Amino acid sequence: MTAKTPPAQAAGLYDCRYEHDACGVALVARLDNKPTHDVVDMGLRAVENLEHRGATGADARTGDGAGMLLQLPHRFLSGAVDFELPAPGAYAVGSLFLPKDPERRSKLEDLLELNARVEGQRLLGWRDVPVDPSHVGSTAEQSRPVMRQLFLGAGSGFEADQDRFERKLYVIRRVCELASGPDLYVASSSSRTLVYKGMLISHQLRGFFPDLVDERFASAMCLVHSRFSTNTFPSWPLAHPYRMVAHNGEINTLMGNVNWMRARESQLAWRCSAWTCRRSCRSSCPATPTRRRSTTCSSC
């Protein structure tokens, strides 16, 4: 007969009623909003110390996911591309997960460029994200997407209004996502923030993305996440942080929230005053993707 370990009893600050299996989340930020590489390094150390909150599969080197969300590192990016970047706030970076098939990838890149032009924004260029595959497990490596960064300059009339520029970036992203299906995943698309994440164990993040250890890579805030997959299988897109959130559980009111958002989509188009804005709003609907988990929907 196999002996069973009795459940732990309440003692001191511990009470089994509050025990939960969940992800690990940490935030590092400077109150003076001054970007430094120290913040990035502290974020990496924080997520490495959250490894016990994450999980691995049968392949012990493949994690449920780890990542970080940071401010756009303008100084680093200016030195990492072979084209000129506008001032901070006047350009955006899209962090993209693309298919390995070159022909399909090329078509998706053309789609992104086309819709950026249709929405009045300027294509600045592309950058391949450097990665070190030796820092991922074999299971994660089999499904690893091609990671590229798309640089878009704010079009005429958008340079002085960053919020308006962000709304256009949302429309471009949603139109492309709806047209491309599961082959395209946009980890982030913003003039303010940038996401680095993957199907990693938290301690692999530093080695897998050489960008993050470059001294020029600076941010005033860093949101990090180590994922414990509960009711979904791990995948590269499901690693956190998402575009605007990092979460350590599921939202119980998911279907109600999705249905309310679908009901409000007509108002979303109606409240945009210009005809072109109404057209853009309608073309980006549905605003919440179907068959996604709660946090994915809330980050759309």
C-alpha positions, 0 to 999 in steps of 0.5 A: 500500500502506498502511504499518503502524505496528509494535507498541510495544516494551518501554521503561522502565516500559512493557511491551506485555504489560500493555496493556489497554483498560479503564474508568477508576476512581477513589476519593476519601475522607476518613480522618476520614469528614467529609462535604465538598463538596471530596470531590465536586469532587475526584471530578468532577475525577478522572473528568474526568481519566479521559476517556482511559479511556472511549469514545464512539460515532459520535456524538462527544458520546455516551459509553459511560458515566460516574458516581459513587457517594457517601454520602447528602448529607443537608443537600443533600437536606433543602433540595431536597425539600418534605417533612421528612426523618428523621435520617440512616440512618432514610430511604433514597433510590432513584435510578430510571430510569423510562420516558418514557411517563407512563402506564407511569411512573405504574404503576411508581411505584404499584408501588414505593409499594405494595411499600414499604407491603407491606414495612412502610416509609413513603413520604416523597415523590418528587423529580425529578432536575434534568438539563441535556440540553445536556450529552448527545449526540443518541444518548444523549438519544434513550434518556435515561430519566426520572430520579426519586428515591424517598424512603422512611422506615424503618418501625416496628422498622427505625429503630434497625437500619440493616442490617435496613432495608437488607435490606428495601430490597433486597427492595422493589427486587427484587420491583419489578424482577421485576414490571416488567421492563426498564422499571424500573432502580434505579441505587441504593436505600439509606439510605447511598449514592446513585448519579448516572450516565448514558450520558455522557462523563466531562466531561459529568457535572458539567454534566448533574447540577446537584446535584453542583455544589451547595455543600451536596452533601457526602460523605466518599467518592466512587467515580467511573467512566469506561466503556469498553464492551467486549462490551456496547453502551452504555446508561444502566443499564450506566453505572457505578458500580453499587449496590455496585461500579465495575469495569474488566473482566469476570468470567471465572467469570460462569456458575459464580457465577450458578449457585452463587447460584441453588443457594443461594437456598433457603438464603437463605430458610431462614436468615431466622428470621421467616416474613415474612422467609422470604416476602420472601426468596423473593419477591425471587428469583432474586437474580441477573438473567438475561441480564446482564453480569458486573458487573451480576449481582455488584451485585444 
